[in-house]
Amino acid sequence: MPDELGAGTEAAVRYRERLLSDAAAAGIMIPDDIPPADTSAVYSSLALEMRLANGVVNGTYAATWPHLKQHDGDHAGFSTLRWTPARSRR
């Protein structure tokens, strides 16, 4: 990228050193290498979403479980409120 901007190698090295120094001062660690995308939390979360969507499209009821709520021993209900562990199955 420095070549695309017309910057020389020396300027690019100075910029990189300043960027790393500023990041370290702010408590941000910049890794030397970028890990594979399929090991990231975002990838895993999206993969789970896609499996859930696939299940819904193919006729399962997997998407309904977060909405089910047991009102009492004999009655269950369906809620559109966001499911959280603290509120689940009271």
ZINOR-V308393 format. One record per pair of residues at least 12 apart in sequence whose C-alpha atoms are under 10 Angstrom apart, sorted by the first residue. I is the first residue (numbers start at 1). J is the second residue. D is the distance in whole Angstrom. If there is no record, write none. Layout:
i->I j->J d->D
i->I j->J d->D
This chain:
i->2 j->15 d->10
i->64 j->78 d->8
i->64 j->79 d->9
i->64 j->80 d->10
i->65 j->78 d->9
i->65 j->83 d->9
i->66 j->78 d->9
i->66 j->79 d->8
i->66 j->80 d->9
i->66 j->81 d->9
i->66 j->82 d->8
i->66 j->83 d->6
i->66 j->84 d->8
i->66 j->85 d->10
i->66 j->88 d->8
i->66 j->89 d->10
i->67 j->79 d->5
i->67 j->80 d->6
i->67 j->81 d->7
i->67 j->82 d->8
i->67 j->83 d->7
i->67 j->88 d->9
i->67 j->89 d->10
i->68 j->80 d->9
i->68 j->83 d->9
i->68 j->88 d->9
i->68 j->89 d->8
i->69 j->83 d->9
i->69 j->87 d->9
i->69 j->88 d->7
i->69 j->89 d->5
i->69 j->90 d->7
i->70 j->88 d->9
i->70 j->89 d->5
i->70 j->90 d->7
i->71 j->89 d->8
i->71 j->90 d->7
i->72 j->89 d->9
i->72 j->90 d->8
i->76 j->89 d->9
